[in-house]
C-alpha cells in the first residue's frame, strides 16, 4: 500500500523546493529587502518597466488622495478631449491575489458596466476607490494608491481553456535566467482570477519551446480544464521569445535574484507585464512536473 | 553560508550561557541555607465537597505574608472547577474562589499547598506605622453580630463591671483578656460558641472565647475582630485556630485568649483570614471534608536564598510575592508559546490566523477557566461574524469598520461577564475576559478569508489556529513548567536558541510531504528523465 505522504528523501531526490528552502535559500539570499517595494507597489513596477522599455498596460491615472476620488471622470478624459475612456481597470497598487481589481467594460448612461454586464453606479465606484486608498486590499492594510489602467483584451489562443477571466503567464527568473514558467488559467472556482490557491489551473510551459505540458489544479495533476474539459497540454504560447525576453529584462531591472513575472497576452499589443512577485509560489513545480532545484545551475564548489 | 554559521554560533552561545547560569543557580539553590533561627514550612489544604447546583462556590482563605512569615510558593489543583484568586475589600485578605459548573451532587476535590518562610528577624517591609481608621471602618469593627452580641444586656454588663469608672482602653482590654482567659473554662463538646453563651455559662471553646473577647472589647468602644489562621507546628492533622485583634493607639494588636498570649502572638501565628472565624466559606455546597496539614520542610530547593539586599537578588524571581510570581511565570511562558507556533507554522506547515494569536488565546485561557472561556469565545465569534456580514452591506472604510467590530466584541464580552455573574458560574470577571484586539482581528480575517477562499478554507484555518492554541494551552497550563521558568529565567536563552534553530530550518514542512507526494512519485526513480 502507498503511504499518503512522501518521505523527505523522495522529495529531495526530485529536487523539489519547500517553502523554507525557498525563503532561506533563495529569497533571503537573492532578494534584498529594500527592493521589495519595487514589486509590492505596482506603481513603482510600472515606472521601472517604462524606464526599461518593457510593455505594460497603459496607465490612465493614479489616484493618491481621497480628494481625487470624485474627479475620476475628469482624470479618465484623454488629453485630446476625444471622449471619456469607456473601458478600464481599477486596481490597488499594493494589492495581492487579484484582490480589489474592478474591470469596467463600458458605460450605460450614468453607470459603468463590468464585462459580465453588472451595472456599477458611480457611488459604488467612489466607495471602491476610497476603500482601496484606505488600504483594504493592500498588503498589511497600509494606505494605498489606486491605479486606473488600460483594460486588456486577452488573446483568444487560450479562450477554450480559461473560464470567466484572463489567463496569464508566470515566469520564474533566477539570477536573470528563466527557470520555469506556467500558464495560469482561471476557472469557475477561482472566480475568474488566475490565482492557483483560489482554484485556478496552472499549466507548465517548457522554457525552451513555449509548449504547455499539462497542469495542476488544487494540488492535483490535471490534463484538461476542469470547467471546459478541453485539454491543456501541448499548446504553444504565442510570442514566447518576447515573453522570456521581457521577464528576464524586468528581473534584472528590479535587481531581484529570484522573482516571478506575471505577463498577459493582449490581442493587440502582445505580451504585457502585469506585475512581478518577489515571493513566487511553489505550485509551479507541480505544474511543470519537475522540482525547481533540478533547473538551477550547478553550484560552483 | 555566512548566516548559517552565524546562526549556529549564536545558538550555541545562548545555550552555553544559559547552561552556565542555570548550573550556578542550581548549585546555589542546593546550598540555600536558612539564616540561624529561620525555618521553612508547608501548609496543605485538602478539601472534598459536593456541589448541589451549577454555580456552587467555595472560597478558601489564603495565608498572608506578614512581618515574620513570607509565603514563597503556592500551588493549587482544582480539576473540574473554575478558580480565581480575589482580594477582599474590607480586610485586604486573599481568597481562592472556586466555582463548580456542574451540580447534582458532583464530587469535587481541591488541593492547595503553601510554602512559608518563618524568619527570626522581622522583615522591614510589612507592618508600618500607626494608621487611623476611617469612621466607617471604626463603626464596622464595633458592630454587633449574630454570635458577637455587642448590644446584648449580658455583654454590656460584663463590660461595665470589668471597666468600672473611667478606665482606659488598655485597661479594658487587659481585663477583658483576664476574664476570657481565666473565667471562661476551656470546654469542647456542647460548649457555646457565641459571645453571650460563653459569658453566661463561663465555658467555651476557641471560638466562643474569642467571640466573647471581641464582644467585650467592642462594648467598651475598642474596635476588635476575629482572626482565623494556623499556628506553625508539625501536625499532620492541623486545626484552624481563631484569635483576636483589638485596636489600641491606632494599631491592631493580636492576642490569643485561649493560649494566653495577651500582647501580641508568637511569630508562628499564620494569619489566613481577618474578621472571620473559618478558613473556608461556601455557598450551595454540601458534605465538606477539609484536612489541613502543616509540615516543617528540611529540604526546600525552591526557597530562594535571598541574603540581604544585594543587587544580585534581582535575578532571583522566586523572592517575589506569589501573585506576582504567577503573572511573571505566564509572561515567561509566552516565548514558549511563540516557539510552539513557530514549529507548527514552519515545520508542520499549519497556517494560522496571525502569528501570536494562538499563544495569546492560550494565555487568556490560562487566566480564565477554559470552559467559560471557550463558551465566551464561541459566542463572540458567532455574533462578531454575523455582524461583520451585516457590516459588509453598509460598506465602511477599514478603520471605522474594525472599530465597530471591536465595539461588538466588547459588548459581547461585557454581556457575557454580566450573564455569567447573574448565573453565578464564574468566580470573577477575569475568567470571562478574552483579548479584545485578537478577537477583533480574528473576526475580520476570518471574514475576509471566507469571502476570498471560501468557507472551507476559512474554517480550516480557524481549526488550525485552535489546534495550535490548544497545544500552547497544554504547555502554558503546566504548573511546574511555569515554576521552572520562574526559578530559572535563563531558560529563555534555550527558547531563543530553539527559535534560531527553527528560524534556520530549511527542510520540508510536514504538509509539503503530502502536498508534493504525487510530484515526488511521478516517475520511477530510475526513469529516463
Contacts between the chains, C-beta under 8 A, distances in Angstrom:
chain1	res1	chain2	res2	distance
A	2	B	521	7.9
A	3	B	517	7.9
A	4	B	514	6.6
A	4	B	517	7.1
A	5	B	510	7.8
A	5	B	513	4.3
A	5	B	514	4.9
A	5	B	517	5.7
A	6	B	513	5.4
A	6	B	514	7.8
A	6	B	516	6.5
A	6	B	517	4.0
A	6	B	520	4.0
A	6	B	521	6.4
A	7	B	513	7.1
A	8	B	507	6.5
A	8	B	508	5.2
A	8	B	513	6.7
A	10	B	520	4.3
A	10	B	521	7.0
A	11	B	508	5.8
A	11	B	512	7.2
A	11	B	513	6.9
A	11	B	516	5.7
A	11	B	520	5.0
A	13	B	520	7.6
A	13	B	525	6.9
A	14	B	516	8.0
A	14	B	519	6.5
A	14	B	520	5.2
A	14	B	522	7.6
A	16	B	512	7.9
A	16	B	516	5.1
A	16	B	519	6.2
A	16	B	520	6.4
A	18	B	506	7.8
A	18	B	507	6.8
A	18	B	508	4.1
A	18	B	509	5.9
A	18	B	512	4.7
A	19	B	349	7.5
A	19	B	509	6.3
A	19	B	512	7.0
A	20	B	346	6.2
A	20	B	505	5.7
A	20	B	506	5.0
A	20	B	507	6.4
A	20	B	508	7.3
A	20	B	509	6.6
A	21	B	506	4.8
A	21	B	507	7.5
A	21	B	508	7.8
A	24	B	504	6.8
A	24	B	506	4.5
A	25	B	506	6.0
A	28	B	3	7.5
A	97	B	452	7.3
A	99	B	452	7.0
A	127	B	395	5.4
A	130	B	397	6.4
A	131	B	395	7.5
A	131	B	397	6.2
A	131	B	398	7.0
A	134	B	397	4.7
A	134	B	398	5.0
A	134	B	399	7.1
A	135	B	398	6.1
A	136	B	397	7.8
A	136	B	398	5.2
A	141	B	398	6.6
A	197	B	453	7.2
A	198	B	452	7.2
A	198	B	453	6.2
A	219	B	515	5.9
A	220	B	518	6.9
A	221	B	518	6.2
A	285	B	516	7.3
A	285	B	519	6.3
A	286	B	516	6.9
A	286	B	518	7.4
A	286	B	519	5.1
A	289	B	519	6.7
A	289	B	522	5.6
A	291	B	519	7.3
